[in-house]
Amino acid sequence: MTDLLYSEEEEALRAAVRDLLADHCDAPGVIARTESEAPHDLAAWKALADGMGLAGLLIPEELDGQGATHREAAVVLEELGRAVAPVPYLTSAVVATEALLECGAEDLLSRLASATTVGALAVGLHTAPGAAFEAVRLEDGLLHGELTGIADAAVADLLLVPADDGGLYEVDASAVTVTPQVSFDLTRPLATVTLAGATGRRLGDAEPAVRRALRAGAGLLASEQLGLADWTLTETVRYLKERKQFNRPVGGFQALKHRLAQLWLEVVNLRAAARSAADALATGEDVDIAVAVAQAYAAGVAVHAAEEALQLHAGIGMTWEHPIHLYLKRAKSDSIAYGTAGAHRATVAELVDLRAP
């Protein structure tokens, strides 16, 4: 029987990450960064990746990593979701890392583990595991083309680029042009990557590497969505206990109690789905179905939790100074990241042979 409860080590990791983010990712600071030309918090990233060694959490110890599992990475992502932390953890320490593990690129894995390099898979953030993805042209040994919707490309040192010969290529970020796109989620910026005769080293076949990377990204994204939903629910309950109307706490009104109780049930169910996906990725058992189930459910819960938080905070929730808008934008953006809920529901139906007539 799979144990989805958090271990003592996972709870200790959670406490450490939460303390670090409390010092580096306070809400006013994150909001201020979204208004600047440098939305990524590189100080927080350095503290996480270098100070705590979390950049190499999924990388084997013999390659200077931590040799941990996806369960530990999921705990980190829960806390990053709670803080809407503008750091490239999911894109570099999970997605790019999984692609490199599939290719066996030990030298690059060591660089990611040591936090000297930030990696990014040059595949659109909207791409679902197993779906078709854009590739650039390989002409005379040089890469040409344009790729859009690449998350965290602005801070990447290393890009993993799929080409039309079926290969996945290592490309130095200094050899390409990265143009910021208008992103709905200001804490996870997107960019267009343009290659005009860039050189690259072939690492392996693109299809299995991209599929593995996106599957891990989708599965662990559910933990980020869980952290986001849990924070918005907790903060909404706290606020409704403090705010008074007719000389009594607003949270005491039955209609609001029912809404919060329903939301609590959704978050509890999301926790089970997210933990199941993380455990499946860690053990390698029933991975495709666990990831698809988690993503089929997670997006709706995260968006619902953020929308309820915005509405129940009333006027203060509509202001730019309150961080709820960051959570709603992250939830909306996450709802199409690594495939929509509808795409994952279709995957579930196919995996269990319950396709529509």
HUSUL-V159161 format. One record per backbone hydrogen bond with DSSP energy under -1.0 kcal/mol. NH is the residue of the N-H (numbers start at 1). CO is the residue of the C=O. Records with the same first field share a line. If there is no record, write none. Layout:
NH = CO  CO
This chain:
11 = 7
12 = 8
13 = 9
14 = 10
15 = 11
16 = 12
17 = 13
18 = 14
19 = 15
20 = 16
21 = 17
22 = 18
23 = 19
24 = 20
25 = 21
30 = 26
31 = 27
32 = 28
33 = 29
34 = 30
36 = 33
41 = 86
42 = 40
45 = 41
46 = 42
47 = 43
48 = 44
49 = 45
50 = 46
51 = 46
52 = 47
54 = 48
57 = 54
59 = 56
63 = 60
64 = 61
65 = 60
66 = 56
67 = 59
68 = 57
73 = 69
74 = 70
75 = 71
76 = 72
77 = 73
78 = 74
79 = 75
80 = 76
81 = 77
82 = 78
83 = 79
85 = 80
87 = 85
92 = 88
93 = 89
95 = 90
96 = 91
97 = 92
98 = 94
99 = 95
100 = 96
101 = 97
102 = 98
103 = 99
104 = 100
105 = 100
106 = 104
109 = 105
110 = 106
111 = 107
112 = 108
113 = 109
114 = 110
115 = 112
116 = 111
117 = 111
120 = 158
122 = 160
123 = 121
125 = 149
127 = 124
131 = 128
136 = 162
137 = 144
139 = 142
142 = 139
143 = 198
144 = 137
145 = 195
147 = 193
150 = 191
152 = 189
153 = 150
157 = 118
158 = 118
159 = 171
160 = 120
161 = 169
163 = 167
164 = 136
166 = 163
168 = 204
169 = 161
170 = 201
171 = 159
173 = 157
175 = 172
176 = 173
177 = 194
179 = 192
181 = 190
188 = 185
192 = 179
193 = 147
194 = 177
195 = 145
197 = 143
198 = 143
201 = 170
203 = 168
206 = 166
209 = 205
210 = 206
211 = 207
212 = 208
213 = 209
214 = 210
215 = 211
216 = 212
217 = 213
218 = 214
219 = 215
220 = 216
221 = 217
224 = 220
225 = 221
226 = 222
227 = 223
228 = 224
229 = 225
230 = 226
231 = 227
232 = 228
233 = 229
234 = 230
235 = 231
236 = 232
237 = 233
238 = 234
239 = 235
240 = 236
241 = 237
242 = 238
243 = 239
245 = 248
250 = 243
251 = 240
252 = 249
253 = 250
257 = 253
258 = 254
259 = 255
260 = 256
261 = 257
262 = 258
263 = 259
264 = 260
265 = 261
266 = 262
267 = 263
268 = 264
269 = 265
270 = 266
271 = 267
272 = 268
273 = 269
274 = 270
275 = 271
276 = 272
277 = 273
278 = 274
279 = 275
280 = 276
281 = 277
282 = 278
283 = 279
284 = 280
290 = 286
291 = 287
292 = 288
293 = 289
294 = 290
295 = 291
296 = 292
297 = 293
298 = 294
301 = 297
302 = 298
303 = 299
304 = 300
305 = 301
306 = 302
307 = 303
308 = 304
309 = 305
310 = 306
311 = 307
312 = 308
313 = 309
314 = 311
318 = 315
319 = 316
326 = 323
327 = 323
328 = 324
329 = 325
330 = 326
331 = 327
332 = 328
333 = 329
334 = 330
335 = 331
336 = 333
338 = 125
339 = 336
344 = 340
345 = 341
346 = 342
347 = 343
348 = 344
349 = 345
350 = 346
351 = 347
352 = 348
354 = 349
